[in-house]
Amino acid sequence: MTPEAARQLLRAMLDAAIAAAMSDRCLPVALPERPKGRTIVVGAGKASAAMARAFEKAWKGPLEGLIVTRYGHDVPCEKIEIVEAAHPVPDDSGTKAAARMLAVVKGLATNDLVVALISGGGSALLSLPAPGISVEDKRAVSRALLKSGAPISDMNCVRKHLSAIKGGRLAAAAHPARVVSLVISDVPGDDLAAVASGPTVADPTTFAEARAVIAKYGIEVPPAVKRHLETAADETPKPGDPRLANAEACLIASPQKSLEAAASVAQAAGMTPVILGDAIEGEAREVGFVMAGIAHQVRRFGQPVAPPCALISGGETTVTVRGNGAGGRNVEFLMALALKLNGAPAIHALAADTDGIDGAREVAGAFIGPTTLSRAREAGIDPWAALADNDGHGFFAALGDQIVTGPTLTNVNDFRAILIGAQPD
């Protein structure tokens, strides 16, 4: 397989993974029954505006609502208001929208229906601080968590306990109305309480666990946050809370379904697909080193599968930013993978975030191949130094190997594929 053919196949696999999670494909089949009363649509996330439009097109009956999505992810709707806000660090727009959303669902009756359209990114977008905490306090904690290397489960545990709307509080505010959440998962294991910090799902975590996360990563928090976590006066709704008795959640798109769609593309191209997992976590560079070891085993010994094959995986790795670069878990993974492959022939790879944004950059990810390291060195770039500086985006920009999709309007986390050819290119 030529380098160009490998890139085309890798990109086709990414496109298939994204297409499998698009709202107009997966949402209409999950519509709830029409209520006798009002239908209120709320929600948050990078895919939420696209979900709202898909819901409007499929819904037969009156509706109204409010959605908050990331800047640049707006999709025009006729009956549902779309508000844009900042991600991954919250801003005032998201705070105001969250306050309005709570007000919208209060005072409803048992014959009313609240449809919550939830996707990844909602934790930052739906940011309404708990009483006594300022928006700037939450921003400070968010920035520290993003740089700490904490997995999304730990980050969301803290976010829930600094919020007036997450961790089941939105659903509790809507009681006694029926609440149906339609969820596109971007979290390892598809834990619905973790997607967007579970605004409509009971929260099993506690203030004590949130304090433990802060201590584990040595995060310095503002005094107001410290007091709030230590006082622990208003715990999130837990499983069995009567206010959530009429709340249910449905997973409509997931990383696994997207990996399976990509595997079908690889198989049609004559590559044996192997899905290594949809919930792989850990430091991105360490995952890259491990994946390189697996690829070498395939190349040398035909284990666990003989080439030509495609090693496919998903999940959400992390980057502990210690250098001056912007981080980005997919590009960090790829730099580490390339370094450990060390120019091995006939191995090409792609890693990208399915929402089109790797870290804080408007770049989905990148490609690598057997010539990645040699081309970098010819350009005067030290790959190991770039990795140490967490500068994957700068590294791949210089090589022209970035993948820029723009906002995909969905989000099922990271997509990684390693193609191993039968013969050297």
N, C-alpha and C positions, 0 to 999 in steps of 0.2 A: 504494500500500500504506500503510495507516495505521500509526502508530507501534506500536500494540498488535499488529497482525498481523505486523509486522516482528519484534518481540520473540518472538512465538510461533514463528515460523519459525526464527529463530536458535536458540532453545532446543531445538526439535525436531532441528535439525542437530547440536547438541552432544550431545543424548541418543543420537542414532544413532551418533555417533562413539564414545561410551562403550560402547554396547551391542555394537558390533562387536569390542570387546576384552575382553569378559567371559569369565571362565575357563570357565564351564559351556558356553559356546558354542564356544570355540576349542581347549580342552585335550583333550577326549575323542577327537578325531580324530587326535591325535599320540602316543598311548600306545605305549611300546616293547613288545617281546615279553617275555613272562614268563620269568624266569630259572629255572634249576634250583635255585639257592640262595636266599638271602634277598633281599628287596626293602626297601631303606632309602630313605626320602624325607627330603630336607633342602632347605633353601632360605631365601631372605630377600627382602624387598621389601614394598611397600605392598599388592601383590596376592597375596602368597605364601600367606596363610591361605585366601583364596578359591580359589586354585589347589589347595591341599591338599584342601579339601573336594570340589572337582570331581574330583580324582584318586581320592579314596576312593570316590566314587560310581561311577566308571567302571572301577576296577581289579578284576579277577577273580582274587583270590588273597590270601595273607597279606601284610601289610606293617607297617612301623613307621617312626617318624621324628620329626624335630624341625624346626620352622619358626620363624623370628623375623620379626615384622611390627611395624608402627608402632602405638603406643598408639591405641586406638579402632578398629583394623582387624581385631580378632580375629574369626574365624569358627569356631564349634565343630566339632571333628572327633572321631571315635571312636577312631582308632588313631594319629593323628599329633599329637604335642604341639605346641601353639602358645604361643610366648613373645612378649610385647610389649616393645618397647624404644623409645628416643627417636629422633626424626628432626626436623631434619637434623643436630643436634649429638649425638654418641654419648653413651650412659650406661653404667652398670655392668651393667644388665640385658642389653644387647646384647653386651657383652664376655663375660659369663659364658656366654651362649647360644652364642656363636661357639666358645669353648673346648670346650664340651660337644659341639658339632657335629663338630669335628675328631676328638674321641675316639670318636664314634659310627661314623665311617667308617674308622677305622684297624683293621687286622687282618682285613680282608675277603679273600675268595678270588676266584679268577677266575670262578667260577660265580655270584657275587653281583652284584646290580644296585643302583646308587645312582642315584636319580632326583632331580635338582636342579631345584627350582621357583624361577626367578629373575625378579625384576621390579625396576623402578626404586625407588630408596630403599634398596636393599640395602647400598650402600656405607657408610652411617651405621649401619644396623641391625646389620650383621655386622662389628662393630668389635673386632678382637682385635689389640692393638698388637704389633709386633715386639719381640723381647727387648731390654730396656734402655729402652723407651719406655713412659711411663705413659698411662693413659686421659686424664688431664688434659692431657698434652702433645698428644694427638690432638685433644682438644676445642679447644684453642687454635688449632691449625693449621686445623681445620675452620671455626671462626668466621672466621678471617682469609681463607680461600679464598672463603667464601660472600659476603663483603663486597667482594672484590677485583674482581669482574666477570669472573673467569676462566671460560672455557667448561668444560663438563662433562668434555671430554677431558683438559684440563690438570689439573683437580681430581682426576680419577680416577688419573692418572699418579702424582701425589703419594701419594694414598691407598694405592695398591697397594704402594708402596715403604716404607710405614710399617706394613704389615700382616703378620700371621702367617697369614692365611687367604685374602686376596684375590689377584688376579693369577694364578690357576691353582693356588694352593697347596692349596685344598680338594680338587680333583681329584687332585693329586699324593699327598695323604694317603690317598686311597681306593684307590690302585694296590695290587694288580692287578685290582680289581673293574671291571666295566663301569660307566661314568658317562654317563648321558644327561641333558642339561640341556634343559628346556622353558622358553623365554624369552619374556617379554612386553617388547618393546623400548620404552624411553623416551628413546633417544639419537638424535641426528641421524645418519643414515646406517646405522642398525641395526647398528652394530659390536658384535657379541656379547661382545667382550673389554672393552667399556666399560660394558655394563649391569651395575649393582651392582658395578662394578670387576672383573667377570669372575672370580669365585672358582673357576670350573671350566673356564676357557678360557685357553689360552696367552697370555702377555703379551709383546707386541713392544716395549714401552717399557723404559727403563733407568733406573738410578739417576742417570746423568748428565742425562737428560731431566727427571727429577723436580727435581734441583737447579736446572736452567735455569728451570723454572716458578716456583720460589720466588724466584729472582733477578728474573725478568721482572716479577712483581707486587710486588716490594719487601716481601715478607712476612718479618716477624721471627719466627723459629721458636725454640722452647726449645732449650737447649744439647744435650739428649739427642737431639733430632730432628736437629740440625745434625751431631752426631757420627755418627749412624746413616747419614745420607745421604752423608756424606763417606767413611766407611769402606767402604760398599757391599759388605759381606761376604757377603750371602746374596741373590743376584739371583733374581727371579721366574722360574718355569718358562717357557721360550721355545718357539716353534713347533719341533716335532721332538723335544721332550723325551720320552724313552721312558716316563716316568711318566704321560704323557697319551695314550699310544698307544690306550688303550681308551675315551677320552673323546670324546663327540660332542655337538653342540648343535643344537637345532631352534627356529627362530623361529616362535612360534604366534600372535602378534598384533603389529601394527606400526602406527606413525602413518599410513603410506600407506593401509592397509586402512580405517582409521577415517575418513580424509579422503574416501575413495571412498564410504563409507556416507553421510556427510554430503552429498556431492555429489548422490547419488541423491535425497535428500529435497528439496534445492533444485530439482532438475530437475522433480520431480513437482509442485512448486509454481509452475512456469512460469518459473523463473529459470535462466539459462544458467550452469552452474557452471564455474569455472576454478580448477584446483588449481595454485597458484603454487609449491608446493614443500613437502616434508615434513621438510626439514632446515635450515630457516632459522635462522641464528644471528646474534649481534651484540648490541650494546647495545639494550635494548628500546625506548628512546625514539627511537633512530635508525631502527630498523625501522618504528616507527610513522610517522615523518616520510616514509619512502620509500613505505610503503603508502598514505599520504594522497595522495602525488603520483600514484600509479597510479590511485587512485579518481577524482581530478580529471581525468585523461586519459580515463578511461572516460566520465565525465559530459559532458565538453566535446566529445570527438571520437569516441566510440564505439570507442576503441582501448585494449587489444588485443581487446576484445569490446564489443558494444553492450549497453546496459541494456535490459531488466532482467536483472541478473546477480548472481552471488555469487562473490566472490574468497575462496578458501579456502586456508589454509596451516597448517603445523605446524612443529615444531622446538623448539628451546630457546634463547630469548634470555637475556640476563644483565642484571643491574642492578648498577652500581657505586654502592653506597650512600654518599653524601656528606652527606646531610641527616639530619634527625631521624626521618624516616618509616621504616616497616618494609620498604620496597621492595615486592617482588612484581612479577614481570616482566610479567604479563598486564595488571595495572592500570596499570603504567607505560607499556606500549605503548598502551593505550587513551587515556590522558591526552594523550600526544604526538599520536596520530592525531586526536583531537578538536580539539586546538589548531590543527593544520595544515589540517583540513577547514574549520574556522572557520564552523560552522553551515551547510555546504553542504546544500541540500535533498535529501530522498529518499535519504540515505545513513545506514544504521544498521549497527552492528557489535557483535560479541561477541568477547571473548577470555577463555579460561578454561583452567586446568590440568585435564586429564582425570582426575586423582586426587582432585580436589575441594579441593586445597590450593595456593594461589598464594603462594609464598615460605614464610614461617613462620606465616601466618594461615589459619584454618579457613574460608577463603572461596575459592571456585573462580575467580572473576573478576568481570566486570561487563559492562553494556551501555552503549553510547553512541548518540546520535542527534543530529538537527539542533538540538535545544534544550539539549543538555548544557551548553554554555558559558554560555548566557544564564541557565539555572536556577541554575548555580553562582554567577554574579555577583549574581543577585537574592538569594541566600542569604548574600552577603557573603564569598564564597570567591574568591580569586585563583587561577585555574587554573595560570598560569605559576609562581606561588610554590609551589603544591602539587607541581608537577613537580620544581622545584628542590629541594624538601625530600624527594623520594622518598616522598611521602605519598599514593599512589594509593588505598590502602585507606581512609584517612580521607576522601578526596575523594568516593569513590563511596558510602561509608556515609552521608555527609551528604545525598547526593542520593537515597538509597533505590534505587540502581541496581546493588547488588551481586548476584552469583549465588552462592547457598549451596546446595550439593548434599549436603553431608556426605560422608563417605568413600565413594568410588565402588567401591572394592575392585578397581580396575585402574589402569593408568598407561601411557598412550602419549603422554605429553608434552603440550605446549600445543596448543590448538585455537583458531584465529582465523577468523572469517568476517565479510566486509563485504558487505552487501546494497546494491545500487545500483538504485533504482527507475527505471522508464521515464519517469515524470513526477514533478514535485515533489509532496510530500504536501500 
